[in-house]
Amino acid sequence: MKAVLLLEDGTVFEGQAFGAQGSKCGEVVFNTSMTGYQEILTDPSYHEQIITMTYPLIGNYGTNPEDWESRKVFVSGFIVKENCDYPSNWRNGATLDAYLKKNSVVGLEGIDTRKLVRHIRNEGAMRGIISSDETNPKKLMAQLEAYPGLVGRDIVKKVTVRKPYAWTEGVIEVLSDTQTVPEPKHKVVALDFGMKRNILRLLVSHGCEVTAVPAKTSPEEILALKPDGVFLSNGPGDPAPVTYAAETVKELLGQVPIFGICLGHQILSLALGGSTYKLKFGHRGANHPVKNLKTGKIEITSQNHGFCVDLDSFEGKDVELTHLNLNDNTCEGIRSRKLKAFAVQYHPEASPGPHDSRYLFDDFIELMASK
């Protein structure tokens, strides 16, 4: 069956359909990871995005019930050069095609993904529509023109949880299917803006009693839980419209240690008086080099964001830059020593990706212990 991708500038890519049948709009972006496609599909930060994988063969190890990073698949569409119909892996439970069908995600294969990625890099991430039930560009453009895109919209409200929940599962050792959960020493309240599960697992494995709460939870409700620390999660879209989260964090600053990741990093930055802007095509992949300015070491990091914190907006404020992206010199980490708050733009919890930055969870534990 034929399927197409139409970009807002009129560019059309024609290929073969796999996964679910239908049409869906979203922001068209690319990810440079070679593996981890199931974790990418279930990352809420990809809500309303059509993902293009740069690695040419995807689906070769299938899918399984364990590699979910949230409660459902959040992407709007999935594009690959070649989808593997015959995966081989001891954990495989279903092909990628069957997985996308079950989770109502439209897939497109057989296009020149290098050409698409070069187009995005040159022109920037843009709105698009992926379709396997309509291939007429004029009709698809009419649908796409009605899609508002991500800038200036709060889409956190679409992915955050509806009520608080406790998380008790630690990091699972894949080969033995076991986990080590130490006795909790610190109580953490995690603001869920679209949180990945491996963040929660790592907090538990570091001796934290974790309660996740909806994005609009008030400072009073958070402090009533008597946390030793507050965690700000990853999430999708533009941070600027999520004003309620920044106001909440502003109220919490100085009262409790704070650690943020990805959107949480941007929310903390806004609360500290900074500002954000949209990157041309974002950072998405599992091999981005980041320099730790304290140690001088280079960390290979997992990243997924389309917006960034403006370093110049912190001039004259009690904020120091802690991490720097070596690809484009953008902000990857900040800290306020006085207010006991720090955050990074990338994903130290990985899933997928390297584990170079897991020490940041230890830093959070030390910050809470010194409270």
Residue frames as qw, qx, qy, qz and C-alpha x, y, z in Angstrom:
[[0.000, 0.888, 0.460, 0.000, 0.00, 0.00, 0.00],
 [0.393, 0.516, -0.012, 0.761, 1.24, 3.48, -0.90],
 [0.400, -0.788, -0.338, 0.324, 1.90, 6.10, 1.78],
 [0.400, 0.653, 0.031, 0.642, 3.12, 9.69, 1.60],
 [0.410, -0.572, -0.294, 0.647, 4.68, 12.42, 3.70],
 [0.249, 0.772, 0.265, 0.522, 3.79, 16.00, 2.81],
 [0.436, -0.279, -0.289, 0.805, 5.77, 18.88, 4.33],
 [0.074, 0.817, 0.381, -0.425, 4.38, 22.37, 4.83],
 [0.026, -0.616, 0.368, 0.697, 6.68, 23.74, 2.10],
 [0.741, 0.466, -0.101, -0.473, 5.01, 21.39, -0.40],
 [0.173, 0.474, -0.858, -0.095, 7.75, 18.75, -0.52],
 [0.906, -0.050, 0.049, -0.417, 6.33, 15.23, -0.99],
 [0.033, -0.417, 0.908, 0.013, 7.94, 11.87, -0.19],
 [0.858, 0.048, -0.146, -0.490, 6.24, 8.72, -1.52],
 [0.040, 0.375, -0.918, 0.121, 6.86, 5.25, -0.13],
 [0.542, -0.216, -0.782, -0.220, 5.14, 2.16, 1.25],
 [0.545, -0.559, 0.133, -0.610, 2.82, 2.05, 4.22],
 [0.547, -0.078, -0.805, 0.213, 3.31, -0.10, 7.28],
 [0.015, -0.120, -0.604, 0.788, 1.75, 0.03, 10.70],
 [0.266, 0.569, 0.654, -0.423, -1.72, 1.52, 11.07],
 [0.255, 0.476, 0.543, 0.644, -3.75, 3.03, 8.26],
 [0.135, -0.873, -0.416, 0.217, -4.72, 6.69, 8.48],
 [0.363, 0.665, -0.004, 0.653, -3.48, 10.29, 8.38],
 [0.559, -0.709, -0.271, 0.334, -1.77, 12.32, 11.10],
 [0.258, 0.866, -0.113, 0.413, -0.21, 15.77, 11.36],
 [0.731, -0.604, -0.038, 0.316, 2.85, 16.64, 13.43],
 [0.022, 0.900, -0.397, -0.176, 6.26, 18.26, 13.44],
 [0.939, 0.294, -0.130, 0.125, 8.67, 16.28, 11.23],
 [0.258, -0.827, 0.498, -0.049, 12.00, 15.63, 13.00],
 [0.812, 0.310, -0.493, 0.042, 14.83, 13.10, 12.87],
 [0.700, -0.622, 0.338, -0.093, 16.60, 10.89, 15.42],
 [0.432, 0.659, -0.615, -0.033, 20.15, 9.59, 14.89],
 [0.590, -0.375, 0.672, -0.245, 19.94, 6.60, 17.28],
 [0.331, 0.276, -0.844, -0.319, 20.79, 3.19, 15.84],
 [0.354, -0.280, -0.891, 0.052, 18.67, 1.31, 18.40],
 [0.037, -0.275, -0.570, 0.774, 16.01, 2.12, 20.99],
 [0.198, -0.216, -0.471, -0.832, 13.13, 2.76, 18.61],
 [0.436, -0.540, -0.710, -0.117, 10.56, 1.31, 21.02],
 [0.378, -0.505, -0.393, 0.669, 11.69, 3.63, 23.82],
 [0.061, -0.081, 0.223, 0.970, 11.56, 6.53, 21.34],
 [0.280, -0.375, -0.672, -0.575, 8.03, 5.62, 20.27],
 [0.510, -0.626, -0.590, 0.013, 6.83, 5.60, 23.88],
 [0.364, -0.181, -0.256, 0.877, 8.61, 8.78, 25.01],
 [0.081, 0.821, 0.538, -0.173, 5.92, 11.43, 25.72],
 [0.187, -0.632, 0.175, 0.731, 8.38, 14.14, 24.64],
 [0.135, -0.041, 0.722, 0.677, 7.65, 13.05, 21.05],
 [0.277, 0.616, 0.682, -0.281, 3.95, 13.87, 21.31],
 [0.417, 0.854, 0.182, -0.251, 2.73, 15.48, 18.04],
 [0.009, -0.712, 0.578, 0.399, 5.96, 14.64, 16.21],
 [0.928, 0.361, -0.018, -0.091, 6.61, 12.50, 13.13],
 [0.519, -0.649, 0.512, 0.216, 9.92, 10.71, 13.73],
 [0.763, 0.578, -0.289, -0.031, 12.41, 9.92, 10.97],
 [0.798, -0.467, 0.317, 0.210, 15.11, 7.42, 11.91],
 [0.259, 0.811, -0.456, -0.260, 18.44, 8.12, 10.20],
 [0.331, -0.312, 0.886, 0.094, 19.74, 4.56, 10.68],
 [0.417, 0.203, -0.560, -0.687, 18.58, 2.68, 7.54],
 [0.545, -0.146, -0.805, -0.184, 17.33, -0.62, 9.05],
 [0.324, -0.265, 0.471, -0.776, 14.80, -0.39, 11.86],
 [0.842, -0.093, 0.043, -0.529, 12.81, -3.17, 13.53],
 [0.610, 0.368, -0.702, -0.014, 15.49, -5.87, 13.32],
 [0.159, 0.084, -0.876, 0.448, 15.11, -6.87, 17.00],
 [0.321, -0.514, -0.755, -0.250, 11.33, -6.51, 17.12],
 [0.304, -0.558, 0.153, -0.757, 9.41, -5.21, 20.12],
 [0.457, -0.151, -0.832, 0.275, 8.73, -6.48, 23.61],
 [0.408, -0.766, -0.458, -0.194, 6.51, -5.74, 26.63],
 [0.636, -0.505, -0.237, 0.534, 9.39, -4.43, 28.77],
 [0.432, -0.020, 0.137, 0.891, 10.82, -1.53, 26.73],
 [0.047, -0.818, -0.454, -0.350, 7.96, 0.91, 27.31],
 [0.333, 0.081, -0.299, 0.891, 8.91, 4.34, 28.62],
 [0.323, -0.003, 0.220, -0.920, 5.33, 5.45, 29.36],
 [0.550, 0.206, 0.674, -0.448, 1.73, 4.28, 29.31],
 [0.706, 0.575, 0.407, -0.069, 1.31, 4.42, 25.51],
 [0.555, 0.164, 0.365, 0.729, 2.87, 5.33, 22.15],
 [0.016, -0.771, -0.261, 0.581, 2.90, 9.11, 21.73],
 [0.196, -0.268, 0.486, 0.808, 4.40, 9.80, 18.28],
 [0.557, 0.520, 0.131, -0.634, 2.23, 11.01, 15.40],
 [0.861, 0.484, -0.103, -0.120, 4.06, 8.97, 12.75],
 [0.644, -0.499, 0.521, 0.255, 7.16, 6.88, 12.13],
 [0.649, 0.722, -0.189, -0.145, 9.43, 6.97, 9.06],
 [0.651, -0.444, 0.560, 0.255, 12.22, 4.51, 8.20],
 [0.247, 0.531, -0.642, -0.495, 14.30, 3.63, 5.17],
 [0.573, 0.063, -0.779, -0.248, 13.67, -0.10, 5.60],
 [0.680, -0.368, 0.330, -0.542, 11.36, -1.85, 8.05],
 [0.113, 0.287, -0.951, 0.002, 12.50, -5.35, 9.08],
 [0.764, -0.132, -0.230, -0.588, 9.70, -7.89, 8.70],
 [0.909, -0.093, -0.402, 0.052, 11.67, -10.76, 10.24],
 [0.181, -0.801, 0.425, -0.381, 13.19, -9.60, 13.55],
 [0.829, -0.014, -0.524, 0.195, 15.50, -11.81, 15.58],
 [0.024, -0.515, 0.523, -0.679, 15.93, -11.34, 19.32],
 [0.315, -0.145, -0.909, 0.233, 15.32, -13.48, 22.38],
 [0.083, 0.355, 0.552, -0.750, 12.95, -10.86, 23.83],
 [0.213, 0.020, -0.450, -0.867, 11.02, -10.21, 20.63],
 [0.335, 0.315, 0.775, -0.433, 7.24, -10.39, 21.04],
 [0.506, 0.726, 0.455, -0.101, 5.99, -8.72, 17.87],
 [0.538, 0.312, 0.284, 0.730, 7.27, -7.08, 14.70],
 [0.091, -0.257, -0.100, 0.957, 7.50, -3.31, 14.50],
 [0.262, -0.174, -0.558, -0.768, 4.73, -3.38, 11.89],
 [0.475, -0.479, -0.732, -0.094, 2.39, -5.26, 14.24],
 [0.362, -0.395, -0.451, 0.714, 3.38, -2.98, 17.13],
 [0.036, 0.103, -0.117, -0.987, 2.51, 0.17, 15.18],
 [0.380, -0.311, -0.667, -0.560, -0.78, -1.35, 14.02],
 [0.475, -0.480, -0.706, 0.214, -1.76, -2.22, 17.59],
 [0.302, -0.523, -0.312, 0.733, -0.91, 1.27, 18.78],
 [0.322, 0.847, 0.423, -0.023, -2.54, 3.13, 15.86],
 [0.209, -0.733, 0.294, 0.576, 0.65, 4.70, 14.47],
 [0.738, 0.669, 0.053, -0.066, 1.05, 5.31, 10.73],
 [0.599, -0.461, 0.461, 0.464, 4.40, 4.16, 9.34],
 [0.598, 0.778, -0.102, -0.160, 6.18, 5.05, 6.10],
 [0.662, -0.395, 0.520, 0.368, 9.11, 3.13, 4.62],
 [0.687, 0.356, 0.495, 0.395, 11.05, 3.04, 1.38],
 [0.224, 0.969, 0.056, 0.090, 11.76, 6.76, 1.04],
 [0.611, 0.395, -0.284, 0.625, 15.18, 8.38, 0.82],
 [0.532, -0.776, -0.297, 0.163, 15.54, 9.23, 4.51],
 [0.563, -0.217, 0.057, 0.795, 18.94, 10.86, 3.90],
 [0.122, 0.424, 0.375, 0.815, 17.28, 13.32, 1.52],
 [0.402, -0.765, -0.430, -0.261, 14.52, 14.06, 4.06],
 [0.641, -0.592, -0.185, 0.453, 17.03, 14.61, 6.88],
 [0.436, 0.015, 0.183, 0.881, 19.17, 16.91, 4.72],
 [0.073, -0.612, -0.433, -0.658, 16.03, 18.89, 3.86],
 [0.534, -0.774, -0.340, -0.004, 15.14, 19.27, 7.55],
 [0.638, -0.385, -0.039, 0.666, 18.70, 20.27, 8.44],
 [0.304, 0.190, 0.288, 0.888, 18.73, 22.90, 5.68],
 [0.218, -0.517, -0.379, -0.736, 15.20, 24.25, 6.07],
 [0.236, -0.245, 0.568, -0.749, 14.50, 23.42, 9.71],
 [0.090, 0.275, 0.940, -0.180, 11.93, 21.17, 11.39],
 [0.326, 0.011, -0.205, -0.923, 8.51, 21.84, 9.93],
 [0.668, 0.132, 0.473, -0.559, 4.92, 20.73, 10.06],
 [0.229, 0.220, -0.832, -0.455, 3.98, 17.68, 8.03],
 [0.800, 0.013, 0.258, -0.542, 1.28, 15.11, 7.45],
 [0.033, -0.252, 0.952, 0.173, 1.86, 11.39, 7.04],
 [0.713, 0.198, 0.200, -0.642, -0.90, 9.40, 5.34],
 [0.163, -0.115, 0.947, 0.250, -1.68, 5.93, 4.07],
 [0.311, 0.526, 0.783, -0.114, -5.35, 6.51, 3.24],
 [0.334, 0.913, 0.192, -0.131, -5.04, 9.74, 1.23],
 [0.684, -0.130, 0.299, 0.653, -2.26, 10.45, -1.27],
 [0.305, 0.777, 0.320, 0.448, -3.57, 13.58, -3.03],
 [0.453, -0.014, -0.257, 0.853, -1.20, 16.43, -2.04],
 [0.162, -0.410, -0.140, -0.887, -3.87, 19.14, -2.38],
 [0.688, -0.528, -0.375, -0.328, -6.26, 17.33, -0.03],
 [0.753, -0.276, -0.380, 0.461, -3.45, 16.61, 2.44],
 [0.290, 0.216, -0.120, 0.925, -2.30, 20.23, 2.36],
 [0.401, -0.560, -0.237, -0.686, -5.79, 21.34, 3.33],
 [0.800, -0.494, -0.338, 0.037, -5.56, 19.14, 6.44],
 [0.678, -0.052, -0.231, 0.696, -2.02, 20.28, 7.22],
 [0.090, 0.469, 0.030, 0.878, -2.88, 23.97, 7.01],
 [0.582, -0.639, -0.215, -0.455, -5.36, 23.46, 9.86],
 [0.830, -0.307, -0.319, 0.339, -2.63, 22.04, 12.12],
 [0.135, -0.985, 0.033, -0.103, -1.18, 24.80, 14.37],
 [0.579, 0.485, -0.485, 0.442, 2.24, 23.27, 15.09],
 [0.687, -0.347, -0.515, 0.377, 4.04, 23.30, 18.45],
 [0.300, 0.148, -0.205, 0.920, 5.22, 26.88, 18.99],
 [0.251, -0.233, 0.116, -0.932, 3.17, 28.82, 21.54],
 [0.764, -0.263, -0.353, -0.471, 1.01, 25.84, 22.52],
 [0.381, -0.424, 0.719, -0.398, 0.88, 24.00, 25.85],
 [0.782, 0.092, -0.521, -0.330, 0.81, 20.31, 24.94],
 [0.092, 0.245, -0.847, 0.463, 2.07, 19.16, 28.34],
 [0.550, -0.007, 0.407, -0.729, -1.58, 19.12, 29.44],
 [0.818, 0.234, -0.293, -0.436, -2.21, 16.38, 26.87],
 [0.705, 0.255, -0.649, 0.130, 0.42, 13.97, 28.24],
 [0.083, -0.389, 0.657, -0.640, 0.63, 14.64, 31.98],
 [0.249, -0.248, -0.929, 0.114, -1.05, 12.23, 34.39],
 [0.348, -0.610, -0.374, -0.606, -4.50, 13.00, 35.79],
 [0.666, -0.704, 0.012, -0.244, -3.80, 12.11, 39.42],
 [0.134, -0.719, 0.667, -0.143, -0.80, 11.43, 41.69],
 [0.974, 0.011, -0.210, -0.082, 0.77, 7.98, 41.75],
 [0.528, -0.673, 0.513, 0.068, 3.54, 6.20, 43.65],
 [0.748, 0.511, -0.420, -0.049, 6.36, 4.50, 41.75],
 [0.713, -0.563, 0.408, -0.091, 8.19, 1.58, 43.39],
 [0.944, 0.242, 0.127, 0.188, 10.00, -0.26, 40.58],
 [0.346, -0.738, 0.386, 0.432, 13.78, 0.06, 40.34],
 [0.368, 0.620, -0.573, -0.389, 16.15, -0.47, 37.42],
 [0.948, 0.021, 0.268, -0.171, 15.68, -3.99, 36.03],
 [0.222, -0.502, 0.762, 0.343, 18.67, -6.11, 35.05],
 [0.685, 0.346, -0.290, -0.572, 17.63, -7.45, 31.65],
 [0.471, 0.296, -0.828, -0.072, 19.52, -10.76, 31.68],
 [0.149, -0.051, -0.899, 0.408, 18.38, -11.82, 35.17],
 [0.342, -0.566, -0.497, -0.562, 15.03, -9.98, 35.17],
 [0.545, -0.538, -0.506, 0.397, 15.79, -8.78, 38.72],
 [0.069, 0.794, -0.006, 0.604, 15.98, -5.39, 40.40],
 [0.506, -0.200, -0.539, 0.643, 17.65, -4.03, 43.51],
 [0.194, -0.777, -0.234, -0.551, 15.53, -1.58, 45.48],
 [0.364, 0.089, -0.596, 0.711, 17.28, -0.12, 48.53],
 [0.222, -0.664, -0.624, 0.347, 15.46, 1.14, 51.60],
 [0.183, 0.806, 0.243, 0.509, 14.17, 4.64, 50.80],
 [0.493, -0.320, -0.308, 0.748, 16.11, 7.45, 52.48],
 [0.004, 0.231, -0.057, -0.971, 14.70, 10.44, 50.62],
 [0.371, 0.615, 0.666, -0.201, 11.18, 11.44, 49.65],
 [0.132, -0.158, 0.431, 0.878, 10.92, 12.88, 46.13],
 [0.476, 0.646, 0.460, -0.380, 7.93, 14.53, 44.47],
 [0.339, -0.055, 0.621, 0.705, 8.23, 14.34, 40.68],
 [0.426, 0.576, 0.129, -0.686, 6.28, 16.80, 38.54],
 [0.558, 0.164, 0.763, 0.283, 5.15, 14.71, 35.57],
 [0.294, 0.623, -0.144, -0.710, 5.25, 16.80, 32.38],
 [0.844, 0.433, -0.221, -0.229, 5.43, 13.59, 30.31],
 [0.356, -0.683, 0.635, -0.063, 7.90, 11.56, 32.33],
 [0.670, 0.327, -0.658, -0.107, 9.93, 8.60, 31.09],
 [0.886, -0.417, -0.123, -0.158, 9.80, 5.55, 33.33],
 [0.809, 0.118, -0.322, 0.478, 13.55, 5.03, 33.50],
 [0.014, 0.578, -0.279, 0.766, 13.84, 8.31, 35.38],
 [0.719, -0.482, 0.082, -0.494, 11.50, 6.91, 38.01],
 [0.965, -0.050, -0.227, 0.118, 13.37, 3.59, 38.09],
 [0.566, 0.366, -0.354, 0.648, 16.69, 5.35, 38.68],
 [0.273, -0.588, 0.245, -0.721, 15.29, 7.51, 41.47],
 [0.891, -0.354, -0.001, -0.285, 13.96, 4.40, 43.23],
 [0.914, 0.110, -0.230, 0.317, 17.27, 2.56, 42.71],
 [0.325, 0.462, -0.340, 0.752, 19.03, 5.53, 44.33],
 [0.297, -0.266, -0.733, 0.551, 16.99, 5.13, 47.51],
 [0.206, -0.028, 0.037, -0.977, 14.10, 7.50, 46.84],
 [0.225, 0.482, 0.810, -0.247, 10.45, 7.15, 47.76],
 [0.043, -0.022, 0.415, 0.909, 8.82, 8.63, 44.65],
 [0.298, 0.632, 0.640, -0.320, 5.42, 10.24, 44.23],
 [0.202, 0.138, 0.487, 0.838, 4.64, 11.57, 40.76],
 [0.164, 0.627, 0.508, -0.567, 2.08, 14.37, 40.49],
 [0.472, 0.719, 0.455, 0.233, 0.26, 16.12, 37.60],
 [0.468, 0.313, 0.076, 0.823, 1.86, 19.12, 35.93],
 [0.164, -0.657, -0.147, -0.721, -0.63, 21.59, 37.42],
 [0.663, -0.502, -0.492, 0.258, -0.07, 20.51, 41.04],
 [0.090, -0.941, 0.030, -0.325, 0.27, 23.62, 43.22],
 [0.306, 0.511, -0.609, 0.524, 3.33, 24.46, 45.35],
 [0.514, -0.393, 0.426, -0.632, 1.18, 24.07, 48.48],
 [0.963, 0.006, -0.002, -0.271, 0.12, 20.55, 47.48],
 [0.741, 0.415, -0.452, 0.274, 3.73, 19.59, 46.72],
 [0.071, 0.502, -0.586, 0.633, 5.09, 20.94, 50.02],
 [0.736, -0.317, 0.212, -0.560, 2.24, 19.24, 51.90],
 [0.965, 0.104, -0.241, -0.017, 3.83, 15.91, 50.85],
 [0.516, -0.783, 0.337, 0.079, 6.98, 16.99, 52.77],
 [0.890, 0.398, -0.073, 0.208, 9.49, 16.10, 50.06],
 [0.625, -0.537, 0.211, 0.525, 13.26, 16.10, 50.56],
 [0.171, -0.307, 0.501, 0.791, 13.55, 17.07, 46.90],
 [0.609, 0.598, 0.302, -0.425, 11.47, 17.92, 43.83],
 [0.433, -0.088, 0.698, 0.564, 12.14, 16.48, 40.39],
 [0.454, 0.623, 0.017, -0.637, 11.05, 18.20, 37.13],
 [0.731, 0.106, 0.652, 0.172, 10.52, 15.73, 34.29],
 [0.138, -0.078, 0.622, 0.767, 10.95, 15.76, 30.55],
 [0.409, 0.597, 0.584, -0.368, 7.98, 16.55, 28.34],
 [0.507, 0.427, 0.550, 0.508, 6.89, 17.74, 24.88],
 [0.185, 0.842, 0.404, 0.307, 6.72, 21.01, 23.05],
 [0.198, 0.638, -0.101, 0.737, 7.32, 24.67, 23.78],
 [0.442, -0.303, -0.643, 0.548, 8.12, 25.43, 27.45],
 [0.029, 0.123, -0.077, 0.989, 7.10, 29.12, 27.29],
 [0.509, -0.359, -0.320, -0.714, 3.31, 28.51, 27.36],
 [0.696, -0.332, -0.626, 0.114, 3.61, 26.16, 30.36],
 [0.005, -0.633, 0.236, -0.737, 3.52, 29.20, 32.64],
 [0.753, -0.548, -0.010, -0.365, 1.82, 27.43, 35.54],
 [0.932, -0.084, -0.189, 0.298, 4.77, 25.03, 35.89],
 [0.458, 0.420, -0.224, 0.751, 7.33, 27.86, 35.92],
 [0.341, -0.640, 0.101, -0.681, 5.30, 29.72, 38.54],
 [0.904, -0.398, -0.114, -0.109, 5.11, 26.59, 40.70],
 [0.823, 0.087, -0.208, 0.521, 8.87, 26.06, 40.50],
 [0.152, 0.603, -0.159, 0.767, 9.48, 29.74, 41.30],
 [0.612, -0.624, 0.054, -0.484, 7.51, 29.27, 44.53],
 [0.964, -0.238, -0.083, 0.083, 9.48, 26.13, 45.41],
 [0.607, 0.513, -0.294, 0.530, 12.94, 27.62, 44.80],
 [0.026, 0.532, -0.493, 0.688, 14.89, 27.93, 48.04],
 [0.711, -0.339, 0.267, -0.556, 12.45, 25.77, 49.96],
 [0.899, -0.071, 0.430, -0.028, 13.50, 22.35, 48.63],
 [0.268, -0.415, 0.683, 0.538, 16.32, 20.98, 46.38],
 [0.706, 0.566, 0.175, -0.387, 15.28, 20.74, 42.71],
 [0.349, -0.272, 0.760, 0.475, 16.59, 18.59, 39.83],
 [0.638, 0.573, 0.175, -0.484, 15.27, 18.89, 36.27],
 [0.467, -0.086, 0.748, 0.464, 15.72, 17.02, 32.99],
 [0.228, 0.341, 0.689, 0.597, 14.91, 18.23, 29.44],
 [0.171, -0.711, -0.380, -0.567, 11.62, 20.20, 29.63],
 [0.624, -0.698, -0.289, 0.202, 12.23, 20.28, 33.40],
 [0.563, -0.165, 0.060, 0.808, 15.53, 22.05, 32.65],
 [0.097, 0.423, 0.352, 0.829, 13.69, 24.63, 30.56],
 [0.435, -0.749, -0.429, -0.256, 10.96, 25.12, 33.19],
 [0.645, -0.549, -0.186, 0.499, 13.59, 25.65, 35.91],
 [0.421, 0.062, 0.186, 0.886, 15.39, 28.14, 33.66],
 [0.123, -0.623, -0.404, -0.659, 12.17, 30.11, 33.13],
 [0.581, -0.730, -0.358, 0.029, 11.56, 30.11, 36.89],
 [0.632, -0.400, -0.029, 0.663, 15.08, 31.49, 37.42],
 [0.082, 0.827, 0.027, -0.555, 14.38, 34.38, 35.07],
 [0.277, -0.259, 0.694, 0.612, 15.76, 32.93, 31.84],
 [0.640, 0.478, 0.013, -0.601, 14.14, 32.54, 28.44],
 [0.641, 0.003, 0.739, 0.208, 13.95, 29.86, 25.73],
 [0.409, 0.568, -0.310, -0.643, 13.96, 29.72, 21.94],
 [0.927, 0.237, 0.251, -0.143, 13.29, 27.15, 19.21],
 [0.420, -0.422, 0.657, 0.463, 16.24, 25.34, 17.65],
 [0.383, 0.412, -0.484, -0.670, 16.37, 25.03, 13.86],
 [0.741, 0.067, -0.577, -0.336, 16.02, 21.24, 13.85],
 [0.775, -0.527, 0.153, -0.314, 16.60, 20.21, 17.46],
 [0.057, 0.505, -0.852, 0.127, 18.79, 17.59, 19.10],
 [0.891, -0.079, 0.189, -0.405, 17.54, 14.01, 18.90],
 [0.756, 0.382, -0.529, 0.059, 19.77, 10.97, 19.20],
 [0.861, -0.506, -0.024, 0.045, 21.97, 8.94, 21.52],
 [0.805, 0.025, 0.031, 0.592, 25.45, 10.22, 20.63],
 [0.121, 0.914, 0.059, 0.382, 25.56, 13.96, 21.34],
 [0.631, 0.034, -0.394, 0.668, 28.82, 15.19, 22.94],
 [0.309, -0.894, -0.144, -0.292, 28.39, 17.40, 26.02],
 [0.474, 0.341, -0.499, 0.640, 31.21, 18.96, 28.05],
 [0.581, -0.710, -0.373, 0.140, 30.95, 18.97, 31.84],
 [0.234, 0.824, -0.162, 0.491, 32.49, 22.36, 32.61],
 [0.593, -0.729, 0.280, -0.194, 33.32, 21.38, 36.20],
 [0.838, -0.274, 0.440, 0.172, 35.30, 18.23, 35.39],
 [0.116, 0.644, -0.544, -0.525, 36.31, 18.99, 31.81],
 [0.377, 0.004, 0.916, 0.139, 35.10, 15.54, 30.76],
 [0.421, 0.148, -0.439, -0.780, 33.10, 14.89, 27.60],
 [0.487, 0.132, 0.788, -0.352, 29.90, 12.89, 28.05],
 [0.173, -0.069, -0.752, -0.632, 28.13, 11.11, 25.21],
 [0.297, 0.191, 0.566, -0.744, 24.47, 11.83, 25.82],
 [0.117, 0.478, 0.836, 0.243, 20.95, 10.92, 24.79],
 [0.058, 0.266, 0.111, -0.956, 18.94, 13.93, 23.66],
 [0.072, 0.525, 0.780, 0.333, 15.44, 14.82, 22.55],
 [0.038, -0.723, -0.372, 0.580, 14.44, 18.48, 22.43],
 [0.418, 0.605, 0.422, 0.530, 13.46, 21.14, 19.91],
 [0.125, -0.943, -0.050, -0.304, 13.73, 24.15, 22.24],
 [0.692, 0.081, -0.349, 0.627, 16.72, 25.51, 24.13],
 [0.382, -0.827, -0.248, 0.330, 17.59, 27.85, 26.99],
 [0.383, 0.821, -0.050, 0.420, 19.09, 31.22, 26.03],
 [0.703, -0.179, -0.328, 0.606, 22.38, 31.59, 27.93],
 [0.193, 0.324, -0.032, 0.926, 22.40, 35.38, 27.58],
 [0.455, -0.627, -0.329, -0.540, 19.10, 35.60, 29.45],
 [0.762, -0.496, -0.350, 0.225, 20.88, 34.66, 32.71],
 [0.436, 0.409, -0.203, 0.775, 23.21, 37.65, 32.69],
 [0.152, -0.454, 0.301, -0.825, 23.35, 39.16, 36.17],
 [0.816, -0.345, -0.074, -0.458, 21.41, 36.29, 37.75],
 [0.445, -0.508, 0.715, -0.182, 22.49, 33.62, 40.26],
 [0.936, 0.248, 0.212, -0.129, 22.82, 30.94, 37.58],
 [0.163, -0.635, 0.668, 0.352, 25.94, 29.23, 36.27],
 [0.791, 0.399, -0.345, -0.309, 26.39, 27.15, 33.12],
 [0.652, -0.440, 0.614, -0.066, 27.47, 23.60, 33.99],
 [0.647, 0.089, 0.709, 0.268, 27.26, 21.71, 30.69],
 [0.258, 0.647, -0.251, -0.672, 27.81, 22.77, 27.06],
 [0.856, 0.380, 0.349, -0.036, 26.80, 21.08, 23.80],
 [0.415, -0.473, 0.498, 0.597, 29.91, 20.61, 21.67],
 [0.455, 0.429, 0.663, 0.412, 28.00, 20.41, 18.38],
 [0.129, 0.732, 0.353, 0.569, 26.54, 23.92, 18.54],
 [0.263, 0.131, -0.415, 0.861, 27.67, 25.44, 21.90],
 [0.471, -0.534, -0.265, -0.649, 24.13, 25.57, 23.27],
 [0.353, -0.456, 0.556, -0.598, 23.20, 25.31, 26.95],
 [0.666, -0.037, -0.730, -0.152, 23.04, 21.74, 28.28],
 [0.617, -0.437, -0.594, 0.275, 23.03, 22.34, 32.04],
 [0.047, -0.688, 0.133, -0.712, 22.61, 25.04, 34.69],
 [0.582, -0.355, -0.636, 0.363, 22.87, 25.37, 38.46],
 [0.199, -0.774, 0.088, -0.595, 21.94, 27.80, 41.21],
 [0.479, 0.073, -0.730, 0.483, 24.11, 26.97, 44.24],
 [0.162, -0.155, 0.390, -0.893, 22.27, 29.46, 46.46],
 [0.693, -0.021, 0.041, -0.719, 18.83, 27.97, 45.70],
 [0.420, -0.189, 0.886, -0.057, 20.03, 24.32, 45.55],
 [0.741, 0.511, 0.314, -0.301, 18.63, 23.75, 42.07],
 [0.112, -0.472, 0.691, 0.536, 20.20, 22.24, 38.97],
 [0.779, 0.431, 0.361, -0.277, 19.11, 20.76, 35.66],
 [0.278, -0.293, 0.699, 0.590, 20.35, 19.35, 32.36],
 [0.543, 0.409, -0.179, -0.711, 18.86, 19.59, 28.88],
 [0.479, 0.268, -0.793, -0.264, 19.78, 16.03, 27.89],
 [0.871, -0.274, -0.127, -0.388, 18.65, 12.62, 29.25],
 [0.048, -0.561, 0.791, -0.239, 21.00, 11.10, 31.86],
 [0.723, -0.052, 0.584, -0.364, 18.53, 8.24, 32.33],
 [0.010, -0.258, 0.831, 0.493, 19.13, 7.18, 28.68],
 [0.401, 0.333, 0.839, -0.156, 16.69, 4.51, 27.45],
 [0.928, 0.151, -0.012, 0.342, 17.91, 4.57, 24.79],
 [0.250, 0.881, -0.247, 0.317, 21.48, 5.76, 25.03],
 [0.576, 0.260, -0.587, 0.505, 24.74, 5.72, 27.01],
 [0.621, -0.672, -0.395, 0.079, 25.05, 5.89, 30.80],
 [0.508, 0.312, -0.227, 0.770, 27.81, 8.51, 31.00],
 [0.106, -0.456, 0.110, -0.877, 25.65, 10.98, 32.92],
 [0.646, -0.483, -0.574, -0.143, 23.96, 8.83, 35.55],
 [0.449, -0.083, -0.479, 0.750, 26.14, 10.50, 38.19],
 [0.169, -0.354, -0.065, -0.917, 23.60, 13.34, 38.13],
 [0.702, -0.481, -0.418, -0.317, 21.20, 11.20, 40.14],
 [0.694, -0.240, -0.424, 0.530, 23.94, 10.82, 42.76],
 [0.181, 0.207, -0.101, 0.956, 24.33, 14.61, 42.72],
 [0.468, -0.486, -0.281, -0.682, 20.62, 14.96, 43.45],
 [0.780, -0.413, -0.461, 0.090, 20.89, 12.54, 46.39],
 [0.545, -0.070, -0.302, 0.779, 23.84, 14.52, 47.80],
 [0.068, -0.363, -0.076, -0.926, 21.91, 17.76, 47.42],
 [0.647, -0.521, -0.344, -0.438, 18.96, 16.35, 49.35],
 [0.783, -0.293, -0.427, 0.345, 21.25, 14.90, 52.04],
 [0.409, 0.028, -0.211, 0.887, 22.84, 18.32, 52.59],
 [0.187, -0.679, -0.413, -0.577, 19.50, 20.08, 52.98]]
